[in-house]
Amino acid sequence: MLLVEVCVDKDVSNWSDGYKALPLNFIDKPDNPLCNKLGALVEENLKFFAEEVSEEGIWDISWEWESYSKEYAIARRYWKAILAIERYGILKSFNWIE
């Protein structure tokens, strides 16, 4: 748990800039012991997810590849799907959606 506490980016204003370790990358349910440790950051992360979802109901990835544009386009689609599945599951487990 200590490693997670150290790794999580606690500056909410940085979360949309590149890849960051967010609280909900390590927490998937409200009964996770890290919820108590990270407290308000968990709520901020839920709010961040809710605010960042697109009109299509998915999240874009926060990183880019400088090279391999064809491969990046394919990987980006896959990662968008992975993020959607993970984040909808988390939002549901925290009762942010039905």
Buried (B, 14 or more C-beta within 10 A) or exposed (E): EEEBBEEBBBEBEEBEEEEBEBBBBBBEEEEBEBBEBBEEBBEBBBEBBEEBBEEEEBBBBBEEEEEEEEEBEEEBEEBBEEBBEBBBEBBEBBEBEE
